[in-house]
Amino acid sequence: MGRFEGATVLITGAAGGLGRGAAKGFAAEGARLVLSDIDEKALADLAGSLQTETAILAGDIAEERLSEDLVKLAAEKFGRLDISINNAGIVQSFVRLPQVASDEARRVLEIDLLGVFYAMKHQIPQMERQFKSNGKGGVIVNIASVAGLVGAPKLSIYAAAKHGVVGLTKSAAAEYATKGIRINAVCPAHTRTAMVDGFVRMSGAPEAEALTELTRGVPMKRVAEVDEVVSAILFAADPSNSFMTGHTLAVDGGVGAI
Ligand SMILES: NC(=O)c1ccc[n+]([C@@H]2O[C@H](COP(=O)([O-])OP(=O)(O)OC[C@H]3O[C@@H](n4cnc5c(N)ncnc54)[C@H](O)[C@@H]3O)[C@@H](O)[C@H]2O)c1
């Protein structure tokens, strides 16, 4: 029997590297899935490849309505929402702060920060209702970043958004600590997904050289593989981790140690 047998798990940004990895990881442990992404086709393809009951709804996480509809979908299709992985996100152009276009800054904040706020705003009341009716609330795992814990040169507005996600996580965790809802953040360093591929492309250097440059400040001198981050997401969501809330779980190859 899997760790998440029968649990309903909602994942945003599900069609991307970490989202897809998390969907597969939860499915392998017996979960039923509610998946969302702005990329409708990739989302449908993913759902078709999973061996578990899956509901999908495509949309833009920067639109509050999507978060409301996702919670309704979980409740209508599966009767409850046990775990939410708020993962959808974008990165910004790799430039110093004065060069960040203000429109781009607003879009990063709308997706990476407000997207998580809207998600939690609609997930928490559903989990609270569940806690009141049968004593089983829920778990929220927000995907922040190492850039949510320390500064990130040439990623200022992204870092601001991710610091914001950490702030939302800690504040809401304290608000709901006695109401059956645990809320934690996972903070990865560079992980081998489309996001890192984008950095490599932007650098114009050969891949090996670009990755060496990217991981210069990482004690392990490499990027994370998707499975290494997914393992931390599942750990944070695991019901046996019942005393962990408001925590920022760094998966960073040692960045935070120096
Ligand atoms: N890959 C890394 O190096 C890294 C490091 C730290 C944190 N993160 C965070 O992990 C999360 C997942 O990123 P990833 O590495 O899997 O990247 P990814 O680009 O592979 O996946 C992101 C997914 O989010 C979706 N998305 C983008 N904008 C959206 C929107 N407005 N509404 C709904 N969905 C949208 C994309 O379509 C994509 O499927 C992000 O929040 C990212 O900031 C990634």
Ligand as a Chemical Component Dictionary entry (heavy atoms), coordinates in Angstrom:
data_LIG
# 
_chem_comp.id                   LIG 
_chem_comp.type                 NON-POLYMER 
_chem_comp.pdbx_formal_charge   0 
_chem_comp.three_letter_code    LIG 
# 
loop_
_chem_comp_atom.comp_id 
_chem_comp_atom.atom_id 
_chem_comp_atom.alt_atom_id 
_chem_comp_atom.type_symbol 
_chem_comp_atom.charge 
_chem_comp_atom.model_Cartn_x 
_chem_comp_atom.model_Cartn_y 
_chem_comp_atom.model_Cartn_z 
_chem_comp_atom.pdbx_ordinal 
LIG N1  N1  N 0  14.090 24.100 -12.128 1  
LIG C1  C1  C 0  14.703 24.841 -11.223 2  
LIG O1  O1  O 0  15.920 25.065 -11.300 3  
LIG C2  C2  C 0  13.920 25.393 -10.057 4  
LIG C3  C3  C 0  14.634 25.804 -8.922  5  
LIG C4  C4  C 0  13.916 26.334 -7.837  6  
LIG C5  C5  C 0  12.545 26.440 -7.899  7  
LIG N2  N2  N 1  11.891 26.032 -9.020  8  
LIG C6  C6  C 0  10.432 26.192 -9.025  9  
LIG O2  O2  O 0  9.830  24.950 -9.313  10 
LIG C7  C7  C 0  8.540  25.169 -9.910  11 
LIG C8  C8  C 0  8.405  24.281 -11.142 12 
LIG O3  O3  O 0  9.359  24.653 -12.096 13 
LIG P1  P1  P 0  10.049 23.632 -13.130 14 
LIG O4  O4  O 0  11.500 23.678 -12.874 15 
LIG O5  O5  O -1 9.328  22.341 -13.136 16 
LIG O6  O6  O 0  9.831  24.450 -14.471 17 
LIG P2  P2  P 0  9.010  24.091 -15.789 18 
LIG O7  O7  O 0  9.160  25.288 -16.652 19 
LIG O8  O8  O 0  9.449  22.761 -16.308 20 
LIG O9  O9  O 0  7.515  23.943 -15.259 21 
LIG C9  C9  C 0  6.695  25.024 -14.907 22 
LIG C10 C10 C 0  5.283  24.700 -15.326 23 
LIG O10 O10 O 0  4.444  25.784 -14.921 24 
LIG C11 C11 C 0  3.564  26.070 -15.985 25 
LIG N3  N3  N 0  3.138  27.466 -15.936 26 
LIG C12 C12 C 0  3.869  28.578 -16.266 27 
LIG N4  N4  N 0  3.140  29.678 -16.151 28 
LIG C13 C13 C 0  1.911  29.277 -15.718 29 
LIG C14 C14 C 0  0.720  29.969 -15.413 30 
LIG N5  N5  N 0  0.623  31.296 -15.547 31 
LIG N6  N6  N 0  -0.356 29.253 -15.009 32 
LIG C15 C15 C 0  -0.270 27.908 -14.884 33 
LIG N7  N7  N 0  0.825  27.191 -15.178 34 
LIG C16 C16 C 0  1.911  27.883 -15.593 35 
LIG C17 C17 C 0  4.361  25.786 -17.249 36 
LIG O11 O11 O 0  3.521  25.576 -18.390 37 
LIG C18 C18 C 0  5.139  24.556 -16.838 38 
LIG O12 O12 O 0  4.469  23.364 -17.178 39 
LIG C19 C19 C 0  8.477  26.669 -10.232 40 
LIG O13 O13 O 0  7.700  27.328 -9.250  41 
LIG C20 C20 C 0  9.930  27.112 -10.127 42 
LIG O14 O14 O 0  10.070 28.477 -9.792  43 
LIG C21 C21 C 0  12.541 25.497 -10.089 44 
# 
loop_
_chem_comp_bond.comp_id 
_chem_comp_bond.atom_id_1 
_chem_comp_bond.atom_id_2 
_chem_comp_bond.value_order 
_chem_comp_bond.pdbx_ordinal 
LIG N1  C1  SING 1  
LIG C1  O1  DOUB 2  
LIG C1  C2  SING 3  
LIG C2  C3  SING 4  
LIG C2  C21 DOUB 5  
LIG C3  C4  DOUB 6  
LIG C4  C5  SING 7  
LIG C5  N2  DOUB 8  
LIG N2  C6  SING 9  
LIG N2  C21 SING 10 
LIG C6  O2  SING 11 
LIG C6  C20 SING 12 
LIG O2  C7  SING 13 
LIG C7  C8  SING 14 
LIG C7  C19 SING 15 
LIG C8  O3  SING 16 
LIG O3  P1  SING 17 
LIG P1  O4  DOUB 18 
LIG P1  O5  SING 19 
LIG P1  O6  SING 20 
LIG O6  P2  SING 21 
LIG P2  O7  DOUB 22 
LIG P2  O8  SING 23 
LIG P2  O9  SING 24 
LIG O9  C9  SING 25 
LIG C9  C10 SING 26 
LIG C10 O10 SING 27 
LIG C10 C18 SING 28 
LIG O10 C11 SING 29 
LIG C11 N3  SING 30 
LIG C11 C17 SING 31 
LIG N3  C12 SING 32 
LIG N3  C16 SING 33 
LIG C12 N4  DOUB 34 
LIG N4  C13 SING 35 
LIG C13 C14 SING 36 
LIG C13 C16 DOUB 37 
LIG C14 N5  SING 38 
LIG C14 N6  DOUB 39 
LIG N6  C15 SING 40 
LIG C15 N7  DOUB 41 
LIG N7  C16 SING 42 
LIG C17 O11 SING 43 
LIG C17 C18 SING 44 
LIG C18 O12 SING 45 
LIG C19 O13 SING 46 
LIG C19 C20 SING 47 
LIG C20 O14 SING 48 
# 
